[in-house]
Amino acid sequence: MYRVLFVCHANVCRSPLCEFVFKKIVADRGLSDAISADSAGTHPDEGCDIWFRSKEVMDANGIPWESRSARKIVPGDYGRYDAIVAMDYENLDDILAIMGGDPEGKVRLLLRGKAVGDPYYHGDFARSFSEIQSGCISLLGDILQQTSRGVR
């Protein structure tokens, strides 16, 4: 099983969006038995559910989701996941600090060379959803290419 962890600041907007968008893309390709996804935050609103606006944009785009509790990324997550995907450069720096580096090259931005803007602050959940969907499609392609014969 190839495991992906999506990480944003509070784990209530972008990273849960990524988690459920990615799960849908993976399911649509028939790969749910081979690839899993989860999410966490560098400074989470621990115990909080997904932000209501993120739920609304998922509903509007036919993305199934389930209630969950925000949680903090911890050093042990480095060994549990094959890819740790940050939403922006601040998240990336925080992840590297929490993990004490990235010796296996598991940590990356969702969008190559670009941050996914935080819709909690800019309010454009549709734009963030579009960026996330595009990034998740690319990420799946990268994973399939990286594992060459499929996923382990």
DAZI-V485957 format. One record per residue. N is the residue number from 0. RES is the residue in one small letter. PHI is phi in radians with two decimals (none if undefined). PSI is psi in degrees with one decimal (* if undefined). OMEGA is omega in radians with two decimals (* if undefined). Layout:
<<N RES PHI PSI OMEGA> <N RES PHI PSI OMEGA>>
This chain:
<<0 m none 127.0 3.06> <1 y -1.60 125.0 -3.03> <2 r -1.99 131.2 -3.12> <3 v -2.07 134.4 3.06> <4 l -2.05 121.2 3.08> <5 f -1.68 136.2 -3.03> <6 v -2.32 129.7 2.98> <7 c -2.24 -162.0 -3.09> <8 h -1.29 -62.9 -3.00> <9 a -1.75 -10.5 -3.12> <10 n 1.10 38.3 3.06> <11 v -2.26 -15.6 -3.13> <12 c -2.07 -79.3 -2.98> <13 r -1.24 -48.6 -3.06> <14 s -1.17 -38.2 3.03> <15 p -1.16 -35.7 3.04> <16 l -1.00 -48.1 3.12> <17 c -1.04 -46.1 -3.12> <18 e -0.94 -50.7 -3.04> <19 f -1.40 -32.7 3.03> <20 v -1.11 -46.1 -3.13> <21 f -1.10 -43.9 3.11> <22 k -1.02 -39.2 3.13> <23 k -1.17 -44.3 3.12> <24 i -1.08 -44.1 3.12> <25 v -1.10 -45.1 3.14> <26 a -1.10 -41.7 3.14> <27 d -1.09 -26.0 3.10> <28 r -1.61 1.5 3.13> <29 g 1.27 28.5 -3.06> <30 l -1.96 13.6 -3.07> <31 s -1.08 -25.6 3.10> <32 d -1.39 -10.3 -3.07> <33 a -1.99 -21.3 -3.08> <34 i -2.34 131.2 3.09> <35 s -2.15 162.8 -3.14> <36 a -2.46 150.4 3.09> <37 d -2.58 176.7 3.10> <38 s -2.54 159.1 3.14> <39 a -2.72 174.7 3.11> <40 g -2.27 154.7 3.07> <41 t -1.40 -28.7 3.10> <42 h -2.45 65.5 -2.95> <43 p -1.25 157.0 2.91> <44 d -1.51 74.4 -2.98> <45 e -0.92 134.4 3.13> <46 g 1.51 -13.9 3.14> <47 c -1.35 149.5 3.09> <48 d -1.44 179.6 3.08> <49 i -1.06 139.7 3.11> <50 w -1.03 138.9 -3.04> <51 f -1.02 -33.4 3.13> <52 r -1.20 -32.7 3.06> <53 s -1.18 -39.9 3.08> <54 k -1.07 -42.5 -3.13> <55 e -1.09 -43.2 -3.12> <56 v -1.23 -33.0 3.06> <57 m -1.18 -44.5 3.10> <58 d -1.02 -44.4 -3.11> <59 a -1.12 -22.7 -3.10> <60 n -1.93 12.9 3.07> <61 g 1.19 30.9 3.13> <62 i -1.72 115.3 3.08> <63 p -1.20 142.3 3.12> <64 w -2.53 164.9 3.05> <65 e -2.39 151.6 3.11> <66 s -1.07 148.0 -3.11> <67 r -2.74 170.4 3.13> <68 s -1.94 131.6 3.09> <69 a -1.03 142.5 3.12> <70 r -2.46 160.2 -3.13> <71 k -1.58 138.2 2.99> <72 i -1.17 139.6 -3.11> <73 v -2.23 158.5 -3.11> <74 p -0.92 -35.7 -3.14> <75 g -1.11 -19.1 3.10> <76 d -1.11 -25.4 -3.12> <77 y -1.05 -39.6 3.13> <78 g -1.40 -20.1 -3.10> <79 r -1.50 -20.5 -3.04> <80 y -2.10 148.6 3.11> <81 d -1.54 -26.0 3.09> <82 a -2.46 135.3 3.08> <83 i -2.12 117.1 -2.91> <84 v -2.01 117.0 -3.12> <85 a -1.62 150.9 3.13> <86 m -1.52 -28.4 -3.13> <87 d -2.64 175.7 -3.06> <88 y -1.15 -35.3 3.10> <89 e -1.12 -44.4 3.08> <90 n -1.05 -42.6 -3.14> <91 l -1.03 -48.3 3.12> <92 d -1.08 -42.6 3.13> <93 d -1.11 -41.6 3.12> <94 i -1.06 -47.1 -3.13> <95 l -1.08 -37.2 3.10> <96 a -1.18 -44.0 -3.14> <97 i -1.12 -40.7 -3.09> <98 m -1.45 -13.9 -3.09> <99 g 1.29 29.3 3.13> <100 g 2.03 -169.3 -3.10> <101 d -2.53 66.2 -3.04> <102 p -1.09 -24.7 -3.10> <103 e -1.78 3.1 3.11> <104 g 1.16 39.0 -3.11> <105 k -1.57 -20.1 -2.98> <106 v -1.66 132.3 -3.13> <107 r -2.69 165.2 2.96> <108 l -1.40 149.9 3.05> <109 l -1.10 -49.6 3.12> <110 l -1.73 125.0 -3.13> <111 r -1.07 117.6 3.06> <112 g 1.27 11.9 -3.10> <113 k -2.59 143.1 3.09> <114 a -1.53 147.9 2.93> <115 v -1.46 116.3 -3.14> <116 g -1.06 148.1 -3.10> <117 d -1.46 109.3 -3.09> <118 p -1.19 -18.0 3.07> <119 y -1.04 -33.8 -3.11> <120 y -1.69 -41.7 -3.09> <121 h -1.56 -15.0 3.01> <122 g 1.40 -6.5 -3.09> <123 d -1.67 79.7 -3.11> <124 f -1.15 -31.6 3.12> <125 a -1.13 -41.3 3.11> <126 r -1.13 -45.3 3.12> <127 s -1.10 -40.1 3.11> <128 f -1.04 -45.5 -3.14> <129 s -1.07 -45.1 3.10> <130 e -1.08 -42.9 -3.12> <131 i -1.15 -44.1 -3.14> <132 q -1.06 -47.3 3.12> <133 s -1.06 -45.1 3.13> <134 g -1.11 -38.4 3.14> <135 c -1.19 -38.2 3.08> <136 i -1.09 -45.0 3.11> <137 s -1.12 -42.1 3.13> <138 l -1.05 -45.6 3.13> <139 l -1.05 -42.5 3.08> <140 g -1.04 -42.5 3.11> <141 d -1.09 -42.2 -3.14> <142 i -1.11 -46.1 -3.13> <143 l -1.13 -37.2 3.09> <144 q -1.21 -42.0 -3.12> <145 q -1.09 -38.5 -3.09> <146 t -1.57 1.4 3.09> <147 s 0.78 -50.6 3.14> <148 r -1.76 26.3 -3.04> <149 g 1.84 -161.7 -3.11> <150 v -1.77 154.9 -3.11> <151 r -1.50 * *>>
